[in-house]
Amino acid sequence: MPNLCANCVTASDITEAQIENLRKRLNLTRTMQGLGIASLFLCVVSMFLIYIGLQLFSAYVFGLALILLIASLGVSFREIQISTRSLEIYLGTMEKGKNKK
């Protein structure tokens, strides 16, 4: 029997897309956490450098920590965008299922 709906999206297609989306979000979360931890570590190193009297070097280390924090926030923002879009798609499929009943 020929496929009557060549452009239809099946439940397995949606599940596969959700799994791919979750993997992408997991990688973004891992990256975000790594950048955040590195930023915090460099902040502590910067404080130690101030403590031992290396103010100029500590300023550079702290600047790098700020750059890593900004990168972490950027990755976090991207993950939130993907998460929000994923929820919109999921709600859309729920609404379609509700309208069929």
C-alpha positions in Angstrom: 0.0 0.0 0.0 1.5 3.4 -1.0 2.3 6.0 1.7 -0.7 8.3 1.8 1.0 11.0 3.7 4.6 11.6 2.5 4.9 14.9 4.4 3.4 13.7 7.7 5.4 13.8 10.9 5.3 10.5 12.8 5.7 10.0 16.6 9.1 8.4 16.0 10.2 11.4 14.1 9.2 13.7 17.0 10.9 11.4 19.5 14.1 11.3 17.4 14.1 15.1 17.1 13.6 15.4 20.9 16.5 13.0 21.6 18.8 15.0 19.3 17.6 18.2 20.9 18.3 16.8 24.4 21.8 15.8 23.3 22.5 19.2 22.0 21.3 20.8 25.2 23.3 18.4 27.3 26.5 19.4 25.4 25.7 23.1 25.8 25.0 22.6 29.5 28.3 20.8 29.9 30.2 23.5 28.1 28.4 26.2 30.1 29.3 24.5 33.4 32.9 24.0 32.4 33.3 27.7 31.4 31.6 28.8 34.7 33.9 26.5 36.8 37.0 27.8 35.0 35.9 31.4 35.5 35.3 30.8 39.2 38.7 29.0 39.5 40.5 32.0 37.9 38.7 34.4 40.2 40.1 32.4 43.2 43.6 32.4 41.5 43.2 36.2 41.0 42.4 36.7 44.7 45.5 34.6 45.6 47.7 36.7 43.3 46.4 39.9 45.0 47.2 38.3 48.4 50.8 37.6 47.4 51.3 41.0 45.9 51.0 40.3 42.1 48.3 42.9 41.4 49.1 43.4 37.7 49.1 39.7 36.9 45.9 39.2 39.0 44.2 41.9 36.8 45.0 39.8 33.7 43.8 36.6 35.3 40.6 38.3 36.5 40.0 39.7 33.0 40.3 36.2 31.6 37.9 35.0 34.2 35.4 37.6 33.2 35.7 36.6 29.5 35.0 33.0 30.5 32.0 34.1 32.5 30.6 36.0 29.6 31.1 33.0 27.3 29.3 30.8 29.9 26.4 33.2 30.0 26.3 33.2 26.2 26.1 29.4 26.1 23.4 29.5 28.8 21.4 32.0 26.7 21.6 29.7 23.7 20.6 26.7 25.7 17.5 28.6 27.0 16.6 29.5 23.4 16.8 25.8 22.3 14.8 24.7 25.4 12.1 27.3 24.9 11.7 26.3 21.2 11.6 22.7 22.1 8.8 23.3 24.6 6.9 25.3 21.9 7.1 22.4 19.5 6.0 20.0 22.2 3.0 22.1 23.2 2.1 22.4 19.5 2.0 18.6 19.1 -0.1 18.3 22.3 -2.6 20.9 21.0 -2.8 19.0 17.7 -3.5 15.8 19.6 -6.1 17.5 21.7 -7.9 18.8 18.6 -8.1 15.3 17.0 -10.1 14.0 19.9 
